[in-house]
Amino acid sequence: MGLLDSKYDSPAPPSSWFCSRLPISWRRWLSVAAAGISVFTMGGLCFGFDSIYPVLYSSGAFVDYCPAEQAAICSARTDEQRWLSCCDSQVSAIVSVTSVSLFGADGVMVLYGELTDRLGPRWCMSVALSLAYLGIMLLAIAGYFAFPMLGLAGPGIFMAVLSFGEAHRAAPVFPRLEPVITPLAASMFDGSAFVFLFWKLLFLHAHVPLFVIAAAWLLLTVAVGGLAWSLLLSKRKTDAMRAEHEARSSELAPVSGMAQAPAIVWHSEGDGLRQLFCRTDTVLLLLFMCTANLNQTFYIETFADQIRALGASAAMLPERAEEIVELFDVIFPLLSLGTTPLAIFLVNRYNAREHVYLGVVVGLSCLFGLAQLIPFHGPQLAAAILFGPARTLQWACYFHYLASPSRYPPSAMGRMVGYANLLIACFGDMPPYLLNTYIQHGTLPADKSSRYVAAHAALMVVVAHLSVALPLQLYASHRSASNRLLQNRGISSADLSETLEQLPSKSEGDDQSGCEEVSAACEDGKSSARPDWIEV
């Protein structure tokens, strides 16, 4: 909560008539609440498609793909059997539609990035909300295009709410809001897989009709989406705020050299997308994300089949395998939501030391990968538990890294996220089909469970090497640049540390109106009076 409470806020930016009449403290809390709830209710629904399958089967979705004889038999089934699939063609049709939706959810981010940077987040949110509302309405009648609509809508809502942190940081209205918004939105994106599980429980156990569930959810999303849209700023207002902030920063009085700590900018004013993508840190980050996401996508798409294959072998009892399969649908979204405080803590505590929070990310990702390679009940259960936190923390830190103004210019944030996600989608969503073909029809090793282990082992070799390279490169480059900057200023590291320790804290009641210009020391409640950014 302390991250959202600051006495150093500047006047609130202009927005809609309704939100402009609210106190700034309410605006701060509403921004966080609207960002989190919007992504949870509409952002990552496609990751919970597996939970909605029994509801669709019971509602007769895609049953016309079955032969007439089988369709007639299915229509005469009892209520206890209607949640099962009618035929293989029905299953294949639903899986094909969801596969297209998952690829679209990753690949469409580039279009939303262009839309956000060129026209502003309100246009991005408007398009995404229209698709989300249409998708929920179609899902109520089991429409064919419901899944693709929901898959295409989620990334747009996510991209739009990221602008809360970017716009407020530009003012800066809420200096610490971006490190809260980014990991919160990433956690809610994975956690929204719980939505369809909730629908399934209402439908199968409370016997609430699908139309009623969808209608109630549509009303909720209309209210939440409208609030989020009202809080967002137009591109004109965001650019005006950024210009005002730059003008105000240039008027600040310079501070003494001993009070200045190195704040490093890793981009120059003329850098285009090609220069930003060709940087060593960007290349290593994308290589790690592509391989780690490939391993995780392959895992989540084949999880049930992999565990049941282990249950059919001598490594695990079949009933223990089914326990893990049933448990995974619940613990994945819940643990994803539970990872939110850890993600917020890491990116706030180590905001200027990216190698620290990305080191935690790659460590947790490797721990998950190693656990899934051991074909026994305990390690497989541990892998199922670690999957949600590893995936959520990975994406939260990845988005925060791309949204960091010291690493990438704020005006290019949308396009950076969009094109990076398109690359990750192409590498992470297409190869699983080839890997699954090898698993189902391969001959080496002889049994299916061993082929799963072999495929994941090959992926983990690549992930492990890139996991080591990424934080080491960030640490080495940051240390080298900091030392060079201090030497150019004639300041030793020991003198700098001693100076920072002697600075007063904000609890002493000093006037610290320039605290929003500070980076790391401001996060610890100290005013080191650092300059806005120092170019290396």
N, C-alpha and C positions, 0 to 999 in steps of 0.2 A: 504493500500500500504506500510505503514511503516513496516509491518510484513515481507515483502519480501526484504526490503532494509537494509542491515547490513554491516558495515565496518569491522566486525569481522570474515568474512568468511575465511576459509582456502582454499588452492588451490583446484580447481575443480577435481573431481574424474575422472578416465578414463572411457570412454564409447565407442560408435561407432566412426568411423573416421570422420563422418560428424559433430556430436555433440561435439567432442573433440576440434574442430577448432573454436567453438563459444566462445565469452567472457562469463565469469561466470555470469554476470548480465543477459545476454540473456538466459543462461541455467536455471536460477532461474525462469524467467517468462515463458519460454517454458515448464518447468516442471509443473507449476500450470495450464497453459492453456491446455496442453496435457492431464493432469489428468482430468480436468473438462469436456472438450469437448468429450473425449473418453467415459466417463461414460454417458454423456448426450445423445450421438448419438447411443450408443450400449448397455449401462448397464441395464437400467430398462425398456426396451421396453415392457416387459410382463405386466407391470402395466397399460399399455394403450391399452390392447387388446380390451376392450369394444368399443373404438372409431373406431377400424378398422373393426368391424363387418359389418356395412352397406356397406363398400367397398367390403368386401368379398361376401356378399349377391349379390351385383350388378355384381360382376365378376363371379358368378356361382360356388363359392367354396362349396364343399360338397353337391351340389344339387343332386348328384347321390344317396344320401341316401333317397331321397323322392320317393314316388310311381311315376310310369311313367306318370300317368294322371296329377298329380300335377306338375311334372317337365315340362310337355308340356305347361301347363297353365302359369307357371312362365316364360318360355322362350318367351311368347307372350305378356308379360306385357310392359307397357310404361316406358320410362326412369324415370318418377317421382315415379314409384312404384317399380322399380328394387332394390332399396336400402333396401326394406323390406324383411324379411325372407320368404322363400318359403314354408317351412313346419316345424313342431315341431322336426322332426328327424334331419333336417339340423341344427337347433339351438342346439339340444342336442349334436350332433357330435362336433360342434365348441366349446361349453362350456366344453365338456369332454377333448378335446385337450388342451384348455387353463388351465384347472384345473391341468392336468399333468405338464404343463409348469411351473405353479406357484409353485407347490411342488418341482419340480426339481430345480427351481431358488434358493430356500432356502436350499434344502438338498445337492446340489452338492458343496456347499462352503467347505465342509470338504475335498473333493478331491483336490480342488484348494489350500487349506491350506497345505496339505501334499506336493503337488507339489512345492509350493513356498518355503517352508522350506528346502526341500531336493534338488531341482534342481535350484531354483532361480526364480525371477519374470519374466524373459524373456521367460522361458518355459511356465509359466502360461499364459502370454499374447499371446504367439504363439498359444496355444490350443484354447483359448477363441476367438481370432480373426478368426481362421479358422471356428469355429462353427457360429460366427456372420455373416461372409460373406456368408457361405452356407445358413444360415437361410434367409437372405435378398434376395438371388437369388431365393430360393424356394418360398418365399412369393410373388415374382413377377408373378409367375405362379400359385399362390394359392395352393402350395404343402402341403401335409398332415403333413409333418415333419417340416414345417417352424417354427411354434410356439415353439415346444420343443427345436429346435436348438437355437432360440433366448433366451429362458428361461435358457438354460444351459450355454450360452455364457456370459450373463451379470455378474454373480458373479465372473467369472474368470477375466474379465476386471477390475472390482472393486477391487478385491484382488491384482492384479498386480500394480495398481496405488497407493495403500496404501504403497507399497514399496518405492515410491519416498520419502516419509517422513521418513521412517525407515532407509533407506540407507544414506540419507543426514544427518540425526541426528547422525548416527554412526560415520560419519567422524570427526566432524560435518561440512558439507559443508554449509548448510543453517540451523542454529540452530533452527529457528522458523518455519520451513516449515511444519513439521508434524501436528501441530495444525491448519494449513491452509488447507492442503491436505485432511485430514480425514473428517472434516465437509463439505468441498466443494464436495468431492466425494459422501458423503451420501445424500446431497441435490440434486446433479445432478442425482443420482440414482432414487429418487422419481420424480424429475422434468422431467425425460425422458419419463414419461407417456404422455407428451405433443407432442411427435414425431408423434404418430399415429393420434392424433387429427389434427395435421398439414397435414398429408397425407389425412385425410378425407376431410378437407376443399379444398385441391387442387383437389381431385377427384370429389367431388360432386358439387363444385361451380366454380372451374376453368376448369373443364372437362379435366384434365390431366390424361392420361391413367396410370393405376397402374404399368405397366411395366416401363414406363418412370420415374415415381416417385422412384421406387425401384432402378433403374439403377443409377439415380443421387445420391441417398443416399448411394449406394454402393461405388461410386467414392469418396464421401466425407469421408466415414468411412475408406476406404483404405488409404487415405492421413493422416487422423488423427491417425489411428492405427499405421501406419508406423512411424510417428513422436514419438508417445509414446513409441513404442518398441525401437527406437534408443536411447531414453533418459534413459531407464532402464539399470540397471547394472546387470551383471551376478552374480551368487552366489559366484564365486571365487573372483571377485573384491569387492563385498560387504563384505565378510569375511576379506579380506585383509585390507579394510578401517577400519573395526571395530577393528582389531588387532592393527593397527597403532594408532588409537585414544586412545585405552587403554594404549599403551606404552607411548604416549605423555602425557596422564593424570597422569601417575605415576611419570613423571619427573617434574611436576609442584611443585614449592616451596610451603611448607605448610604455612598457614596464621595463624594469631593470633586467639586465641579462641574467643575473643569478636567479631571478624568480621565474625565468622562462624554462620550461621543459620541452623536449623535442616532441612536436606533434607533426607527423610525417604525412604528406600527401603523395600518393603513388600514381597520380595521373597528372598530365599537363592540360592546359586549356585547349590545345588544338587536337587532342586525341579523339579519333573517331572509333567506331565500333571495331574496325579491324585491328587497330593498335591495342585496344582494350582486351580483345579476345586472344591476341597473340602474346600477351604477357605470360611469363613463366608461371606465376601464381594462378592465373586464370586457367591455363592449360592443365596444370596439375589438379586443380579443383574439379574441372569438368571430367578429366579422366577418372578420378576417384568416384565422382557422382555417377558416371555412366556405368562403371563396372559394379559398384555397390548396388545401384538401383537395378541392374540386370539380375544380380544374385537375389535381391529381395523380391523382384517381380516374379521371377521363376519360382521362388519359394511360395509366394502367396497364391499363385495360380495353380500350383500342383501340390499344395500342402496336404490336403486330405488324401490324395492318391499316394503320396510319398509315405505318410504315416501308416496307411492301411497296407502298403506293400511291406513295410517293416513288420507289421502285425502278422502278415502271412508267412514271414520267415521265422527263423528260430530266435531272432534278436529280441522280440517283444511279443507279449501275449495280445491276441486280437482285441480283447475287451479293454486292455490298457491303451491300445491305439485309439479306439473309439472315444475314450475319455478325453484324450488330448484333442481330438478333432472337435468334439462338442465344446470343450473349454476354450478353444482358440477364438471362436466367433464372439465370445464375451470379453475375454481379457485383452484382445487386440485393441478395440476402441477404448475400453476403460483405461488401460495402461497408457495409451496414447494421450488421453486427456490428463492423466496423472503426471505425465512428463512435463507439463506446462511450467510448473514452478522451477524445475531444474533448468529448463531451457532459458527462462527469463533470468534466472540467477547467473548462469554462465555468460550470456551475452552482455549483461550489465557489469558483472564483476571483471570480466576480461575483455571489455569492448575494444581496447586499443592493443590487446595482445591476442591476435587471432590464432596464433599457434597453440594457445592453451585450450580454447574451447573446441577448436577443430581437432586437437589431439585427443580430447575426451570423446569426440564423435567417432574418430577412426578406431580408437580403442574399443569402444562399445560395439562397433560394427564388426570388428574382427572377433570379439568374444562371441557374438551371435553366430558368426560364420563357423567358428570352430565347434560350437556346441551342436550345430545341426549335422556335423560330419560324423558324430559318434552315434552309431545305430542302436542305442539302448533307451529305455524309458526315461531315465533321469535326465540325460543330456537333451533329449528331444523335447521334454517338458520345459527345460530351461531355455531352449531356443525359442519355443513358442511364447514364453514369457518375455524374453529379451527383444523379440521382434518389434513390438510396438514402440518401446522406448528408443531402441536403436534407430528405427526409421524416422520417428518423429523428431528426435534431437538432430539427426542428420539433416533433414530438410529445413528445420528451424534455423540452424546455424548457417546453412547454405544461403538461404534467403537473406539473412541478416548480413552476411558477408557481401552479397551483391548490392544490398541497400546502403552499405556504409559509404558516407561521402568522402572519406579519406581514400577509399579504394577505387570508387567509380563516381563520375559526376552525377548529381541527382537528376539532371535533365535527360540522362540516358538510362536511368534505372529500369524503366518499363521494357525497353528494347533489350537490355542486357538479360533480364529475367526471361523474356519471351524467347529469344534465340537460343539461350542456354538450355531452356527446358525443351525446346524442339530437338536439339541435339541429344539430350538425355532420353527423350521419348523414342527417337529413332533407334538408339542403341539399346535401350532398356525394354522396349515393348515388342520389338520384332524378333530378335533372336530366341526368346523363350519358345516360339513355335518350333524352331529347328531343334532346340534342346529336348522338347517334349517328344518330337518324332524319334530322336535317338533313344529316349527312354522307353518308348512303347515298342519300337521295332528293332532296336539294336541287339547285337549278339555278344558284345564284349563289354563288361562281364556278363556272365550267363543269366543271373537273376536281376529283376527290376530294381530291387532295393540297392544292390551294389552299383547299378548304373546311376541311380540318384546320387549316391555318395561320390562317385567318380566325377560327375558333372559339377557338383558343388565344390569339390576339391580343386578342380581346374580353375573355377572362377575365383576361389579364395586365394590361390597363389597370386593372381593378378591383383586382387583387392589388397592383399597384405603388402605387396611391394609399393603400390601407390599410397597406401595408408602411411607408410613410413616416410615416403618422399615429401608429401604435402606439408605436414607440420614442421619438418626439419628445414625445408626451404623457406618457409615463412619466418621461422625463428632466426635463421642465418641472415636473411635479407633485412629483417627488422633490426637486429643487433648491429649489423654493419652500417646501416643508414643512421642509426641513432648515435653510434660512436663517431661517425664522420661529421655529423651535425654538431656534436658537442665540441669536437676538436676545432672545427671552423670558428666556433664562438669562444674558444679558449676556456671552456668549462669542463672540469673533470666530473666523472660520475659520482665520486665521493662528495664533492662540494655540492652537487645538485641534490643528492639525497639529504644532506645535512640541511640545506635550505628549505626543502619541502617539509621536513619534520618540524621546522620552526614556524611554519605558517600557521595563522590562527584558524580555528574551525568556525563553522557558521553558528555554532551554539554560543559564541562569545558576543553575538549581537552586532558584529561589524557590518558595515554597508558592503555588500558583495553583489552589487548590481551587474557586474561583469561576469558573474559565475556561469552564465549560459555560454560564455565563450571558451570555457575550460573543458578539457576532455577528461582524462583519467582522474586527476585530483579532485575535480568537481564531483565525480561519482562517489568519492569517499567523504564528501561533506566538507572539503577544504577548498579554499580559494587560492590557487597557485598563480592566478592572473596570467594564464597562458595566452598567447595570441591565438587567433582563430585557427589558422593553418600555417605551417611553415613548409615551403617547398624544398625538396631535396634535389 
